[in-house]
C-alpha cells in the first residue's frame, strides 16, 4: 500500500507551510534591566505603555515583564484608575 495515507498524515504541501522562523528573541523585563525605572501610579505616561487602545492591561507574556513587576504594574494601573488618572474604559463615539 504505497500510495495510501492515513487520515491525519499531512501531505507534502501541508508540511511546507509550517516552517519555523528560528528561535524567538527572549523578552526582557524593562524594570529589571533598568534599575532606575520605578513603577508609580502617578506616572500616567509610563503606565499608558502597558495599556491597550481599549484601556486593558497588556499581559506580561506580551510586554516581557517578569511576574513581580507585572503585579506591581497591575496594582499601579488599578490605583491610577481609582484616582481618575486613567480611564476604566475607552468610550467610542
Rosetta constraint file for C-alpha pairs under 8 A:
AtomPair CA 5 CA 9 HARMONIC 6.55 0.50
AtomPair CA 10 CA 14 HARMONIC 5.68 0.50
AtomPair CA 10 CA 15 HARMONIC 6.40 0.50
AtomPair CA 11 CA 15 HARMONIC 6.47 0.50
AtomPair CA 12 CA 16 HARMONIC 6.56 0.50
AtomPair CA 13 CA 17 HARMONIC 6.86 0.50
AtomPair CA 14 CA 18 HARMONIC 7.20 0.50
AtomPair CA 15 CA 19 HARMONIC 7.56 0.50
AtomPair CA 27 CA 63 HARMONIC 7.57 0.50
AtomPair CA 27 CA 64 HARMONIC 4.74 0.50
AtomPair CA 27 CA 65 HARMONIC 7.83 0.50
AtomPair CA 28 CA 32 HARMONIC 7.78 0.50
AtomPair CA 28 CA 33 HARMONIC 7.14 0.50
AtomPair CA 28 CA 64 HARMONIC 5.47 0.50
AtomPair CA 28 CA 65 HARMONIC 6.75 0.50
AtomPair CA 28 CA 66 HARMONIC 7.97 0.50
AtomPair CA 29 CA 33 HARMONIC 6.22 0.50
AtomPair CA 29 CA 63 HARMONIC 7.87 0.50
AtomPair CA 29 CA 64 HARMONIC 5.25 0.50
AtomPair CA 29 CA 65 HARMONIC 4.17 0.50
AtomPair CA 29 CA 66 HARMONIC 5.60 0.50
AtomPair CA 29 CA 69 HARMONIC 7.98 0.50
AtomPair CA 30 CA 34 HARMONIC 6.15 0.50
AtomPair CA 30 CA 64 HARMONIC 7.61 0.50
AtomPair CA 30 CA 65 HARMONIC 6.56 0.50
AtomPair CA 31 CA 35 HARMONIC 6.14 0.50
AtomPair CA 31 CA 36 HARMONIC 7.88 0.50
AtomPair CA 31 CA 37 HARMONIC 5.77 0.50
AtomPair CA 31 CA 38 HARMONIC 7.22 0.50
AtomPair CA 31 CA 65 HARMONIC 7.56 0.50
AtomPair CA 31 CA 69 HARMONIC 6.99 0.50
AtomPair CA 32 CA 66 HARMONIC 7.99 0.50
AtomPair CA 39 CA 43 HARMONIC 7.78 0.50
AtomPair CA 39 CA 72 HARMONIC 6.98 0.50
AtomPair CA 39 CA 73 HARMONIC 6.37 0.50
AtomPair CA 39 CA 76 HARMONIC 7.10 0.50
AtomPair CA 40 CA 76 HARMONIC 6.26 0.50
AtomPair CA 41 CA 47 HARMONIC 7.47 0.50
AtomPair CA 41 CA 76 HARMONIC 4.48 0.50
AtomPair CA 41 CA 77 HARMONIC 6.25 0.50
AtomPair CA 41 CA 79 HARMONIC 6.32 0.50
AtomPair CA 41 CA 80 HARMONIC 5.23 0.50
AtomPair CA 42 CA 80 HARMONIC 6.69 0.50
AtomPair CA 42 CA 85 HARMONIC 7.48 0.50
AtomPair CA 43 CA 47 HARMONIC 6.43 0.50
AtomPair CA 44 CA 48 HARMONIC 5.95 0.50
AtomPair CA 44 CA 80 HARMONIC 7.74 0.50
AtomPair CA 44 CA 85 HARMONIC 6.88 0.50
AtomPair CA 44 CA 86 HARMONIC 7.12 0.50
AtomPair CA 45 CA 49 HARMONIC 6.97 0.50
AtomPair CA 46 CA 50 HARMONIC 7.60 0.50
AtomPair CA 47 CA 51 HARMONIC 6.99 0.50
AtomPair CA 47 CA 73 HARMONIC 7.57 0.50
AtomPair CA 47 CA 76 HARMONIC 7.93 0.50
AtomPair CA 47 CA 77 HARMONIC 6.61 0.50
AtomPair CA 50 CA 57 HARMONIC 6.00 0.50
AtomPair CA 50 CA 58 HARMONIC 5.51 0.50
AtomPair CA 50 CA 63 HARMONIC 7.38 0.50
AtomPair CA 51 CA 55 HARMONIC 5.39 0.50
AtomPair CA 51 CA 56 HARMONIC 5.31 0.50
AtomPair CA 51 CA 57 HARMONIC 4.64 0.50
AtomPair CA 51 CA 58 HARMONIC 5.52 0.50
AtomPair CA 52 CA 56 HARMONIC 5.22 0.50
AtomPair CA 52 CA 57 HARMONIC 6.43 0.50
AtomPair CA 52 CA 58 HARMONIC 6.28 0.50
AtomPair CA 53 CA 90 HARMONIC 7.67 0.50
AtomPair CA 54 CA 89 HARMONIC 6.33 0.50
AtomPair CA 54 CA 90 HARMONIC 5.38 0.50
AtomPair CA 55 CA 87 HARMONIC 6.97 0.50
AtomPair CA 55 CA 88 HARMONIC 6.55 0.50
AtomPair CA 55 CA 89 HARMONIC 5.43 0.50
AtomPair CA 55 CA 90 HARMONIC 6.06 0.50
AtomPair CA 56 CA 89 HARMONIC 7.75 0.50
AtomPair CA 57 CA 74 HARMONIC 7.21 0.50
AtomPair CA 57 CA 77 HARMONIC 7.91 0.50
AtomPair CA 58 CA 62 HARMONIC 6.89 0.50
AtomPair CA 58 CA 63 HARMONIC 6.82 0.50
AtomPair CA 59 CA 63 HARMONIC 6.46 0.50
AtomPair CA 59 CA 70 HARMONIC 7.86 0.50
AtomPair CA 60 CA 64 HARMONIC 5.26 0.50
AtomPair CA 60 CA 65 HARMONIC 4.87 0.50
AtomPair CA 60 CA 66 HARMONIC 6.71 0.50
AtomPair CA 60 CA 67 HARMONIC 7.17 0.50
AtomPair CA 60 CA 70 HARMONIC 6.03 0.50
AtomPair CA 61 CA 65 HARMONIC 7.05 0.50
AtomPair CA 65 CA 69 HARMONIC 6.22 0.50
AtomPair CA 65 CA 70 HARMONIC 5.69 0.50
AtomPair CA 66 CA 70 HARMONIC 6.01 0.50
AtomPair CA 67 CA 71 HARMONIC 6.19 0.50
AtomPair CA 68 CA 72 HARMONIC 6.51 0.50
AtomPair CA 69 CA 73 HARMONIC 5.94 0.50
AtomPair CA 70 CA 74 HARMONIC 6.06 0.50
AtomPair CA 71 CA 75 HARMONIC 6.24 0.50
AtomPair CA 72 CA 76 HARMONIC 6.16 0.50
AtomPair CA 73 CA 77 HARMONIC 6.17 0.50
AtomPair CA 74 CA 78 HARMONIC 6.22 0.50
AtomPair CA 75 CA 79 HARMONIC 6.06 0.50
AtomPair CA 76 CA 80 HARMONIC 6.06 0.50
AtomPair CA 77 CA 81 HARMONIC 6.17 0.50
AtomPair CA 77 CA 86 HARMONIC 7.50 0.50
AtomPair CA 78 CA 82 HARMONIC 6.28 0.50
AtomPair CA 79 CA 83 HARMONIC 6.37 0.50
AtomPair CA 80 CA 84 HARMONIC 6.11 0.50
AtomPair CA 80 CA 85 HARMONIC 5.09 0.50
AtomPair CA 80 CA 86 HARMONIC 5.64 0.50
AtomPair CA 81 CA 85 HARMONIC 5.73 0.50
AtomPair CA 81 CA 86 HARMONIC 4.66 0.50
AtomPair CA 81 CA 87 HARMONIC 5.79 0.50
AtomPair CA 81 CA 88 HARMONIC 6.03 0.50
